[in-house]
Amino acid sequence: HGVDIVFAGNDHVYERTFPIKNDALSTVESGGVIYVTNGQSGGKAASYSFINPIPEWSAVRSSLSSYVHLYIDHGLMSLIAIDAQGNVIDPVGGVEPAVIIDRSAEYIDADSDSASEP
């Protein structure tokens, strides 16, 4: 149905998946969907355990209390997840938002089409 990303909550964890389609890793361009769960939103951490080993579709996961900043600009969707102490938990090891969806080429094409109209 053209869905690129799904946001959910109330699971007392943070997790972002790689794009998934038909129960397998995919790409957003191929119709895969990224799932982001942010159930803490600054609340008290619950005693919740993830399944192990880490599934191949799990890009990032944390049981720390966190909040998410989502950025959308000219066809790029980026996010950054930060824990209650101010540490970046997604992207792992990063300080800048992670580009998770890049539709910028479609955005530029749309601008080009409208720019050529009289």
Secondary structure as GFF3:
##gff-version 3
##sequence-region A 1 118
A	DSSP	beta_strand	5	8	.	.	.	ID=ss1
A	DSSP	beta_strand	14	17	.	.	.	ID=ss2
A	DSSP	beta_strand	20	21	.	.	.	ID=ss3
A	DSSP	beta_strand	24	25	.	.	.	ID=ss4
A	DSSP	beta_strand	34	38	.	.	.	ID=ss5
A	DSSP	beta_strand	58	62	.	.	.	ID=ss6
A	DSSP	beta_strand	66	73	.	.	.	ID=ss7
A	DSSP	beta_strand	76	83	.	.	.	ID=ss8
A	DSSP	beta_strand	88	90	.	.	.	ID=ss9
A	DSSP	beta_strand	98	102	.	.	.	ID=ss10
A	DSSP	alpha_helix	104	115	.	.	.	ID=ss11
###
